[in-house]
Amino acid sequence: MFGSFPIARVFGTTVRIDLSWVLLVIGTAALWPGDPLAAVINLLLLFTLVTLHELGHTLAARYFKIEVLDITLWFLGGMARMREIPENPKVEAVVALAGPAVNFLLAALALPFLLASGIASMSDIAPNATATLAGLLANFILINLFMGASNLLPAFPMDGGRVFRALCGVFTDWLNATRIAAGVGKLFAAGLIVLGFVSRQWSIAAVGLFVWLAGSRELWAVRMRRMQQQMREQTFGGLGERAATFTPVETEEPAGSGTKTDPSGDDPSGARRPSDNPLAQGRALDDEAVRRLEQFRGSIRKPRDSQD
């Protein structure tokens, strides 16, 4: 992307516009061969629906206590950037399906208005979207249906690819599920790239390239998380919940002192001495001696010879 700037904050999530989207609007208004106003209106409609699509992902993620950092609109669509997605098939599927569900819901809500508007023929659709209300409603429905259906293709990391990974995650571990989903996604990406070059539709080829690179990047991220997890287990797994067991040291009082040491091992400092204390093998230190040693702040002097 070319850099972005915030334009709004919706449901606590910042919505950002990438400069590529701004350049696309300006280029469309300046170079569109037909009605530039109609083209720009359709473009604004498209990216409004993309924003609502991403907000669907955002609300679903927040339901599972997942922080959504921001939503960015760019020339290929939109992205909801989340801090993390738990490696859980249910969470993955619900968050992924929330976006297309918003598009299908919007299309269903707009259909009664389209029927009430009395659309006469298909000529009111895309080319003359601004000519009539019916044409605008028809475009609204078609764009939503296209977005919802295309995002359900199993081209990881698109929504359908994430649902496919969630299904794979039910039967295998998350790394293998991601590897399978990324492999299938690359097949779709290669098909889009070839189709884009053959038909000279460079936007289709760009989408295929994005799917290929984004899927590879997410697979790499899952591998790195798994390696870090394995390293932590190898480093700390053998230590268990407690690295050492501490027990109180029973000390013997000098004969005739008339006092007994509390076997509970309470220490004025709040600490407990380990059972393998070497001092316990010889002359034990009583609680008072330990307290004085802990409070000592001076330097330690070399002991005098016995003849002194």
Secondary structure, 3 states (H helix, E strand, C coil): CCCEEEEEEECCEEEEEEHHHHHHHHHHHHHCCCCHHHHHHHHHHHHHHHHHHHHHHHHHHHHCCCCEEEEEEECCEEEEEECCCCCCHHHHHHHHHHHHHHHHHHHHHHHHHHHHCCCCCHHHCHHHCCCCHHHHHHHHHHHHHHHHHHCCCCCCCCHHHHHHHHHHHHHCCHHHHHHHHHHHHHHHHHHHHHHHHHHCCHHHHHHHHHHHHHHHHHHHHHHHHHHHHHHHHHHHHHHCCCCCCECCCCCCCCCCCCCCCCCCCCCCCCCCCECCCHHHHCCCCCHHHHHHHHHCCCCCCCCCCCCC
